Amino acid sequence: MAARRKLIVVSNRGPVSFARDEDGNRVARRGGGGLVTALRSLVAHHDVTWIASAMTDEDRALVVESGGEAVEEVARDGSPYRLRLIAHDPAAYDWYYNVVANPTLWFLQHYLWALAYAPDIDPGVHHAWDEGYVPVNRAFADAALAELDAEPDSAVFFHDYHLYLAPRFVRVARPDASLGHFVHIPWPEPNLWRVLPERIRAAVHDGLLANDVVGFHAHRWRRSFLRSSRDLVDAECDFDASVCSFRGWRTFVAARPISVDPSEFEELAESDQVRRLEEDLEARRPEFLIVRVDRTDPSKNVVRGFRAFEYYLDANPEMHGRVGMLALLDPSRQDIPEYAEYLGAIQRAARAVNDRFQREGWTPVELRIEDDFPLSVAAYKQYDVLLVNAIYDGLNLVAKEAPLVNQRDGVLILSENAGAHEELGPWALSVNPFDIEEQAQAIHAAIEMGRDERRARLEAIREHVRTHDVGAWLETQLEDLDRWSAKAAR
């Protein structure tokens, strides 16, 4: 582990949010999402100030009480850190999050648009950019600058698509600052960025190229960023060195796939709560269990997964009653119409499979729409087949989490468009996420695979994840930043 250092972590969602319990006392609740989970170990090993949006009424009350300054907090393991919450204007935050960040940037970067029909870049999108995304990013930058004023030798570590503009605001005010930005979602090829107005796509690239280091989970996303920086804003990009020069600054572009903490998952898998849930699953599971754990996000490709299972059942009537699919889906961004509509499509697709094939004592698809992580871990232990068929994914942590604790020599079916495929592809059954027939055949191959091959594939994934854990990922980020910010100082 590297020497302890001062870090400013900036992300839309923070490590905790606040509420009141039944007795009226303020309580902290652990923040959700893979990003927060991955970054928690930073708090244990470094002096961290975390800047994030105030999400709840109690978060905003804390901002008022603290005068907008950082407050002292303690992580679950007892590690101290500072938390600075930003109470954005509600209308600006809505435009930033529900118009620009998710239905626009997320959809573009996951190739989700049918371009003959969407998007329409109308005056509302321009307004949301100018009055939402830009001012919210400036508020994040202002908070980072205030913390840099107090601790000038801190490094600033921005995260994800919510904050593309903030690094440039900080760089203009503090040319000497050490800035890194990790993009956790795919980066599409340059022509897709041309869907967005020139001023918006240029601002996105300009903001990211203000960093010393920009990181992605996969080489394919890294290469796409180099190409789009060259083609869209005329940056000078050295593809061999993976460096872009723009506006007098040199930015190193890295491929550093994120990972998990194996010991945390192994401990959780043996917890009393997970064991109870696993016993219930085991008591009612079919002979072969296919598991998928996802959010109800269109990029996760749940509907095609159900259709693939339907084709598998149609082609293999001898498996009726012997195989089932358990889909544990966390409802995602239901305030956004596209997400609410996709949830409805998921429910209809599951219903179609069950209406066609179910019989007394056997329901082919069990669909659970709730946020229940202990249940997901219990399912991780019990799967024979793990289906990860995302349309596009920056990485996909489920593909790394589940094999760590699986107890049935389960087989991973993995989309070739998930970032994790670069690492895990040799030991998974690879599928084209649009090819439903291929996915059905992969389900058949996974179920028919011999025990020795299943075990060898699973053990190889486990060994890779244990060797390349989240601690190693975090250290590479800091090493990159140290090396390239020192060069950037010139």
C-alpha positions as CSV (number, residue, x, y, z in Angstrom):
1,M,0.0,0.0,0.0
2,A,1.3,3.4,-1.0
3,A,2.0,6.1,1.6
4,R,-0.9,7.9,3.1
5,R,-1.9,11.0,1.2
6,K,-4.5,13.7,0.9
7,L,-7.3,13.1,-1.6
8,I,-10.4,14.9,-2.7
9,V,-12.9,12.5,-4.2
10,V,-15.7,14.0,-6.2
11,S,-18.7,12.0,-7.3
12,N,-22.4,12.7,-7.7
13,R,-23.4,10.1,-5.1
14,G,-21.6,10.0,-1.7
15,P,-20.6,7.2,0.6
16,V,-23.6,7.9,2.9
17,S,-26.9,9.7,3.0
18,F,-28.8,10.8,6.0
19,A,-32.3,10.3,7.4
20,R,-34.2,10.4,10.7
21,D,-35.0,7.2,12.6
22,E,-38.2,6.5,14.5
23,D,-36.9,8.4,17.5
24,G,-36.0,11.4,15.4
25,N,-32.3,10.9,15.5
26,R,-30.1,11.5,12.5
27,V,-28.7,8.3,11.0
28,A,-26.3,7.7,8.2
29,R,-27.1,5.1,5.6
30,R,-24.6,3.5,3.3
31,G,-24.7,4.9,-0.2
32,G,-25.6,2.6,-3.0
33,G,-23.8,1.7,-6.2
34,G,-20.6,0.0,-7.2
35,L,-18.6,3.2,-7.4
36,V,-19.2,4.0,-3.8
37,T,-18.4,0.4,-2.8
38,A,-15.2,0.4,-4.8
39,L,-13.9,3.7,-3.4
40,R,-14.6,2.9,0.3
41,S,-11.1,1.5,0.8
42,L,-9.6,4.8,-0.1
43,V,-11.0,6.1,3.1
44,A,-9.2,3.4,5.1
45,H,-5.8,4.2,3.6
46,H,-5.7,7.9,2.8
47,D,-6.9,11.2,4.2
48,V,-10.1,11.7,2.1
49,T,-12.4,14.6,1.7
50,W,-15.5,13.3,-0.3
51,I,-17.6,15.8,-2.2
52,A,-21.0,14.7,-3.3
53,S,-24.6,15.9,-3.9
54,A,-27.0,16.2,-1.0
55,M,-29.7,13.6,-2.0
56,T,-32.2,13.6,0.9
57,D,-33.9,16.2,3.0
58,E,-31.7,15.3,5.9
59,D,-28.6,15.7,3.7
60,R,-29.8,19.2,2.9
61,A,-30.4,20.0,6.5
62,L,-26.8,18.9,7.3
63,V,-25.6,21.3,4.6
64,V,-27.4,24.2,6.3
65,E,-26.1,23.3,9.7
66,S,-22.5,23.0,8.4
67,G,-22.7,26.2,6.4
68,G,-21.8,24.2,3.3
69,E,-18.4,23.1,4.9
70,A,-17.1,19.5,5.2
71,V,-18.1,17.6,8.3
72,E,-16.2,14.8,10.0
73,E,-17.6,11.3,9.4
74,V,-16.5,7.8,10.2
75,A,-16.7,4.8,7.8
76,R,-18.1,1.5,8.8
77,D,-14.6,0.1,9.6
78,G,-13.9,3.1,11.9
79,S,-11.8,5.1,9.4
80,P,-12.3,8.9,9.6
81,Y,-13.0,11.0,6.5
82,R,-14.5,14.4,5.7
83,L,-17.8,14.7,3.8
84,R,-18.8,17.9,2.0
85,L,-22.3,17.8,0.6
86,I,-23.6,20.2,-2.0
87,A,-27.3,21.3,-1.9
88,H,-28.0,22.1,-5.6
89,D,-30.9,24.1,-6.8
90,P,-33.6,21.4,-7.2
91,A,-34.6,22.5,-10.7
92,A,-30.9,22.7,-11.8
93,Y,-30.3,19.2,-10.4
94,D,-33.3,17.8,-12.1
95,W,-32.1,19.2,-15.5
96,Y,-28.6,18.0,-14.8
97,Y,-29.5,14.4,-13.7
98,N,-32.8,13.6,-15.4
99,V,-32.3,15.4,-18.7
100,V,-28.6,15.5,-19.5
101,A,-26.7,12.9,-17.4
102,N,-29.0,9.9,-17.8
103,P,-31.4,10.2,-20.8
104,T,-28.7,11.9,-22.9
105,L,-25.1,11.0,-21.9
106,W,-25.9,7.6,-20.5
107,F,-28.0,6.7,-23.5
108,L,-25.4,7.9,-26.0
109,Q,-22.5,6.2,-24.2
110,H,-24.4,2.9,-24.1
111,Y,-25.5,3.0,-27.7
112,L,-29.2,2.9,-26.6
113,W,-30.7,5.3,-29.1
114,A,-32.6,4.2,-32.2
115,L,-31.3,7.2,-34.2
116,A,-34.3,7.3,-36.6
117,Y,-36.4,8.2,-33.6
118,A,-34.3,9.6,-30.8
119,P,-32.9,11.8,-29.6
120,D,-34.5,15.1,-30.4
121,I,-32.0,17.8,-29.2
122,D,-34.7,20.3,-28.6
123,P,-34.6,23.7,-26.7
124,G,-35.3,21.8,-23.5
125,V,-32.1,19.8,-23.8
126,H,-30.1,23.0,-24.5
127,H,-31.7,24.6,-21.5
128,A,-31.0,21.7,-19.3
129,W,-27.4,21.8,-20.3
130,D,-27.0,25.5,-19.7
131,E,-29.1,25.8,-16.6
132,G,-28.5,22.3,-15.1
133,Y,-25.4,20.4,-16.2
134,V,-23.1,23.4,-16.4
135,P,-24.0,25.1,-13.1
136,V,-24.1,21.8,-11.2
137,N,-20.6,20.9,-12.5
138,R,-19.4,24.4,-11.6
139,A,-20.8,23.9,-8.0
140,F,-18.7,20.7,-7.8
141,A,-15.7,22.5,-9.1
142,D,-16.1,25.4,-6.6
143,A,-16.3,22.9,-3.7
144,A,-13.2,21.2,-4.9
145,L,-11.4,24.5,-5.2
146,A,-12.4,25.5,-1.7
147,E,-10.9,22.2,-0.4
148,L,-7.8,22.8,-2.4
149,D,-7.4,26.2,-0.9
150,A,-7.4,24.5,2.5
151,E,-5.1,21.6,1.4
152,P,-3.2,22.7,-1.7
153,D,-1.2,19.5,-2.0
154,S,-4.3,17.3,-2.3
155,A,-5.0,15.4,-5.5
156,V,-8.6,15.6,-6.9
157,F,-10.2,12.4,-8.2
158,F,-13.3,13.0,-10.3
159,H,-15.7,10.2,-11.2
160,D,-18.0,9.4,-14.0
161,Y,-20.3,11.0,-16.6
162,H,-22.0,13.4,-14.2
163,L,-18.8,15.6,-13.9
164,Y,-17.3,16.0,-17.3
165,L,-17.0,19.8,-17.1
166,A,-15.8,20.2,-13.5
167,P,-12.0,19.4,-14.2
168,R,-11.7,22.3,-16.7
169,F,-13.2,24.7,-14.1
170,V,-10.7,23.6,-11.6
171,R,-7.8,23.6,-14.0
172,V,-8.4,27.2,-15.0
173,A,-8.4,28.4,-11.4
174,R,-5.6,26.1,-10.3
175,P,-3.2,25.2,-13.1
176,D,-0.9,23.4,-10.7
177,A,-3.6,21.0,-9.3
178,S,-3.3,17.2,-9.7
179,L,-6.5,16.1,-11.4
180,G,-7.7,12.6,-12.3
181,H,-11.0,11.5,-13.8
182,F,-12.3,7.9,-14.0
183,V,-15.1,7.2,-16.5
184,H,-17.0,4.1,-15.4
185,I,-19.2,3.7,-18.5
186,P,-18.4,2.9,-22.1
187,W,-16.9,5.5,-24.4
188,P,-18.4,5.2,-27.9
189,E,-16.7,5.8,-31.2
190,P,-16.4,9.4,-32.5
191,N,-19.3,9.4,-35.0
192,L,-21.8,8.7,-32.2
193,W,-20.7,11.8,-30.3
194,R,-21.7,13.8,-33.4
195,V,-25.3,13.2,-32.4
196,L,-24.8,15.8,-29.8
197,P,-24.5,19.5,-30.7
198,E,-20.9,20.6,-31.3
199,R,-20.8,22.9,-28.3
200,I,-21.8,20.1,-26.0
201,R,-19.6,17.3,-27.3
202,A,-16.7,19.8,-27.4
203,A,-17.2,20.8,-23.8
204,V,-17.3,17.1,-22.7
205,H,-13.9,16.5,-24.3
206,D,-12.5,19.8,-23.2
207,G,-13.4,19.1,-19.6
208,L,-11.9,15.6,-19.5
209,L,-8.7,16.8,-21.3
210,A,-8.1,19.2,-18.4
211,N,-7.1,16.2,-16.3
212,D,-3.7,14.8,-15.8
213,V,-5.1,11.3,-16.1
214,V,-8.4,9.9,-17.6
215,G,-9.1,6.3,-16.8
216,F,-11.5,3.7,-18.3
217,H,-12.2,0.1,-17.5
218,A,-11.2,-1.4,-20.9
219,H,-8.8,-0.7,-23.8
220,R,-11.6,-0.4,-26.2
221,W,-13.0,2.6,-24.3
222,R,-9.5,4.0,-24.0
223,R,-8.9,3.8,-27.7
224,S,-12.4,5.3,-28.5
225,F,-11.6,8.3,-26.3
226,L,-8.2,8.9,-28.0
227,R,-10.0,8.8,-31.4
228,S,-12.8,11.1,-30.4
229,S,-10.4,13.6,-28.8
230,R,-8.4,13.6,-32.0
231,D,-11.4,13.8,-34.4
232,L,-13.8,16.1,-32.5
233,V,-11.6,18.7,-30.8
234,D,-8.3,18.3,-32.7
235,A,-6.3,17.1,-29.8
236,E,-2.8,15.7,-30.7
237,C,-3.1,12.1,-29.6
238,D,-0.2,9.6,-29.4
239,F,-1.9,6.2,-29.6
240,D,1.2,4.3,-28.7
241,A,1.9,6.3,-25.6
242,S,-1.8,6.8,-24.9
243,V,-1.3,10.6,-24.4
244,C,-3.4,13.5,-25.7
245,S,-2.1,17.1,-25.9
246,F,-4.7,19.8,-25.8
247,R,-4.7,23.4,-24.9
248,G,-1.1,23.2,-23.7
249,W,-1.8,20.2,-21.4
250,R,-0.8,16.5,-21.7
251,T,-3.3,13.9,-20.5
252,F,-2.5,10.2,-20.0
253,V,-5.4,8.0,-21.0
254,A,-5.4,4.7,-19.0
255,A,-7.2,1.4,-19.1
256,R,-7.6,0.2,-15.5
257,P,-10.5,-2.2,-14.9
258,I,-12.1,-1.9,-11.5
259,S,-12.6,-4.8,-9.2
260,V,-14.0,-5.8,-5.9
261,D,-12.8,-6.7,-2.4
262,P,-12.8,-10.5,-2.3
263,S,-12.6,-10.7,1.5
264,E,-15.7,-8.5,1.8
265,F,-17.7,-10.7,-0.4
266,E,-16.5,-13.9,1.1
267,E,-17.4,-12.6,4.6
268,L,-20.8,-11.4,3.4
269,A,-21.5,-14.8,1.8
270,E,-21.0,-16.5,5.2
271,S,-23.2,-14.0,7.1
272,D,-26.3,-15.3,8.9
273,Q,-28.6,-13.3,6.7
274,V,-27.2,-14.6,3.5
275,R,-27.1,-18.1,4.8
276,R,-30.8,-17.9,5.7
277,L,-31.7,-16.6,2.3
278,E,-29.6,-19.2,0.6
279,E,-31.3,-22.0,2.5
280,D,-34.6,-20.8,1.2
281,L,-33.3,-20.6,-2.3
282,E,-31.8,-24.1,-2.1
283,A,-35.0,-25.6,-0.7
284,R,-37.1,-24.5,-3.7
285,R,-34.5,-24.3,-6.5
286,P,-34.8,-26.4,-9.7
287,E,-32.1,-28.8,-10.7
288,F,-30.4,-26.1,-12.8
289,L,-30.6,-22.4,-11.8
290,I,-29.9,-19.5,-14.1
291,V,-29.3,-16.3,-12.3
292,R,-29.1,-12.7,-13.4
293,V,-28.6,-9.7,-11.1
294,D,-29.0,-6.3,-12.7
295,R,-30.6,-2.9,-12.5
296,T,-33.7,-2.4,-14.6
297,D,-31.7,-0.3,-17.0
298,P,-32.2,-0.7,-20.8
299,S,-28.4,-1.2,-21.2
300,K,-28.6,-4.4,-19.2
301,N,-30.6,-6.2,-21.9
302,V,-32.9,-8.1,-19.6
303,V,-35.7,-8.5,-22.2
304,R,-33.4,-10.2,-24.7
305,G,-32.2,-12.5,-21.9
306,F,-35.8,-13.6,-21.2
307,R,-36.4,-14.2,-24.9
308,A,-33.2,-16.3,-25.1
309,F,-34.4,-18.4,-22.2
310,E,-37.7,-18.8,-24.0
311,Y,-35.9,-20.1,-27.1
312,Y,-33.9,-22.4,-25.0
313,L,-37.0,-23.9,-23.4
314,D,-38.6,-24.2,-26.8
315,A,-35.6,-26.1,-28.2
316,N,-35.2,-28.3,-25.1
317,P,-38.6,-29.6,-23.9
318,E,-36.8,-32.3,-21.8
319,M,-35.6,-29.5,-19.5
320,H,-39.1,-28.3,-18.6
321,G,-39.4,-28.4,-14.9
322,R,-35.7,-29.0,-14.4
323,V,-34.4,-25.5,-15.1
324,G,-35.4,-22.0,-13.9
325,M,-34.3,-18.4,-14.2
326,L,-34.1,-16.2,-11.1
327,A,-33.9,-12.5,-12.1
328,L,-33.1,-10.1,-9.2
329,L,-33.5,-6.6,-10.6
330,D,-33.0,-3.4,-8.7
331,P,-35.5,-0.7,-10.0
332,S,-33.5,2.0,-11.6
333,R,-34.2,5.7,-12.3
334,Q,-38.0,5.3,-12.5
335,D,-38.4,9.1,-12.7
336,I,-37.1,8.9,-16.2
337,P,-39.8,7.8,-18.7
338,E,-37.4,5.5,-20.7
339,Y,-36.6,3.6,-17.6
340,A,-40.1,3.2,-16.4
341,E,-41.1,2.0,-19.9
342,Y,-38.3,-0.6,-19.9
343,L,-39.4,-1.9,-16.5
344,G,-42.8,-2.5,-18.0
345,A,-41.2,-4.4,-21.0
346,I,-39.2,-6.5,-18.5
347,Q,-42.4,-7.5,-16.7
348,R,-44.2,-8.3,-20.0
349,A,-41.3,-10.4,-21.3
350,A,-41.2,-12.5,-18.1
351,R,-44.9,-13.0,-18.2
352,A,-44.7,-14.2,-21.8
353,V,-42.3,-16.9,-20.9
354,N,-44.3,-18.0,-17.9
355,D,-47.6,-17.9,-19.7
356,R,-46.2,-20.2,-22.4
357,F,-44.3,-22.7,-20.4
358,Q,-45.3,-22.8,-16.7
359,R,-47.1,-25.8,-15.3
360,E,-48.1,-26.8,-11.8
361,G,-45.1,-26.8,-9.5
362,W,-42.8,-25.0,-12.1
363,T,-42.6,-21.4,-13.0
364,P,-39.7,-20.9,-15.4
365,V,-38.9,-17.2,-14.6
366,E,-39.0,-15.9,-11.1
367,L,-38.8,-12.1,-11.3
368,R,-38.0,-10.1,-8.2
369,I,-37.9,-6.3,-8.6
370,E,-36.3,-4.9,-5.4
371,D,-33.0,-3.7,-4.0
372,D,-31.9,-6.7,-1.9
373,F,-28.2,-7.2,-2.0
374,P,-28.0,-10.0,0.6
375,L,-30.5,-12.0,-1.6
376,S,-28.3,-11.3,-4.6
377,V,-25.2,-12.7,-2.8
378,A,-27.3,-15.8,-1.8
379,A,-28.2,-16.3,-5.5
380,Y,-24.5,-15.8,-6.4
381,K,-23.7,-18.9,-4.3
382,Q,-26.4,-21.0,-5.9
383,Y,-26.2,-20.3,-9.7
384,D,-25.4,-23.0,-12.2
385,V,-25.4,-20.4,-15.0
386,L,-24.8,-16.6,-14.5
387,L,-26.2,-14.5,-17.4
388,V,-24.5,-11.2,-18.0
389,N,-25.7,-10.1,-21.5
390,A,-25.4,-6.3,-21.3
391,I,-25.8,-4.4,-24.6
392,Y,-22.8,-2.3,-23.5
393,D,-21.3,-2.0,-20.1
394,G,-18.3,0.0,-18.8
395,L,-17.2,-3.1,-16.9
396,N,-19.9,-5.1,-15.0
397,L,-19.0,-6.0,-11.5
398,V,-21.6,-8.8,-11.2
399,A,-19.3,-10.9,-13.5
400,K,-16.6,-10.5,-10.9
401,E,-18.6,-10.7,-7.7
402,A,-20.6,-13.8,-8.2
403,P,-17.9,-16.3,-9.1
404,L,-16.0,-15.4,-5.9
405,V,-18.7,-17.0,-3.8
406,N,-20.4,-19.5,-6.1
407,Q,-20.6,-23.1,-4.7
408,R,-21.9,-25.0,-7.7
409,D,-19.1,-24.6,-10.3
410,G,-21.3,-22.1,-12.1
411,V,-20.7,-21.0,-15.7
412,L,-20.5,-17.3,-16.7
413,I,-22.2,-16.3,-19.9
414,L,-20.8,-12.9,-20.7
415,S,-21.6,-10.2,-23.3
416,E,-18.7,-9.4,-25.6
417,N,-19.6,-5.7,-25.1
418,A,-19.1,-5.7,-21.4
419,G,-15.8,-4.2,-20.4
420,A,-15.1,-7.2,-18.1
421,H,-14.9,-9.3,-21.2
422,E,-11.4,-8.2,-21.9
423,E,-10.3,-9.8,-18.6
424,L,-12.8,-12.7,-18.1
425,G,-13.5,-13.6,-21.7
426,P,-11.1,-16.6,-21.8
427,W,-13.1,-18.4,-19.0
428,A,-16.6,-17.3,-19.9
429,L,-19.0,-18.3,-22.7
430,S,-19.0,-15.2,-24.9
431,V,-22.2,-14.0,-26.5
432,N,-23.3,-11.2,-28.9
433,P,-25.9,-9.4,-26.8
434,F,-28.2,-8.9,-29.8
435,D,-28.0,-12.5,-30.9
436,I,-30.8,-14.2,-28.9
437,E,-30.3,-17.6,-30.6
438,E,-26.6,-17.5,-29.6
439,Q,-27.5,-16.7,-26.0
440,A,-30.0,-19.7,-26.0
441,Q,-27.2,-21.9,-27.3
442,A,-24.9,-20.6,-24.6
443,I,-27.4,-21.5,-21.9
444,H,-27.6,-25.0,-23.3
445,A,-23.8,-25.3,-23.5
446,A,-23.4,-24.1,-19.9
447,I,-25.9,-26.6,-18.6
448,E,-24.4,-29.4,-20.5
449,M,-20.8,-28.6,-19.7
450,G,-18.8,-31.2,-17.8
451,R,-18.0,-30.6,-14.1
452,D,-14.3,-30.5,-14.6
453,E,-14.5,-27.8,-17.2
454,R,-17.0,-25.8,-15.2
455,R,-14.7,-25.9,-12.1
456,A,-11.6,-24.9,-14.1
457,R,-13.3,-21.9,-15.6
458,L,-14.7,-20.8,-12.3
459,E,-11.4,-21.2,-10.5
460,A,-9.6,-19.2,-13.2
461,I,-12.0,-16.3,-12.8
462,R,-11.6,-16.4,-9.0
463,E,-7.9,-16.4,-9.2
464,H,-7.9,-13.4,-11.6
465,V,-10.3,-11.4,-9.4
466,R,-8.3,-12.1,-6.2
467,T,-5.1,-11.1,-7.8
468,H,-6.5,-8.0,-9.4
469,D,-8.7,-6.7,-6.5
470,V,-10.0,-3.3,-5.8
471,G,-7.0,-2.4,-3.7
472,A,-4.7,-3.0,-6.7
473,W,-7.0,-0.9,-8.9
474,L,-7.0,2.0,-6.5
475,E,-3.2,2.0,-6.3
476,T,-2.8,2.1,-10.0
477,Q,-5.0,5.2,-10.1
478,L,-2.7,7.0,-7.6
479,E,0.5,5.8,-9.3
480,D,-0.8,7.1,-12.7
481,L,-1.7,10.4,-11.1
482,D,1.7,10.8,-9.4
483,R,3.6,9.9,-12.5
484,W,1.6,12.1,-14.9
485,S,0.9,15.1,-12.7
486,A,4.6,15.4,-12.0
487,K,5.2,15.5,-15.7
488,A,2.4,17.9,-16.2
489,A,4.0,20.3,-13.8
490,R,6.8,20.7,-16.5
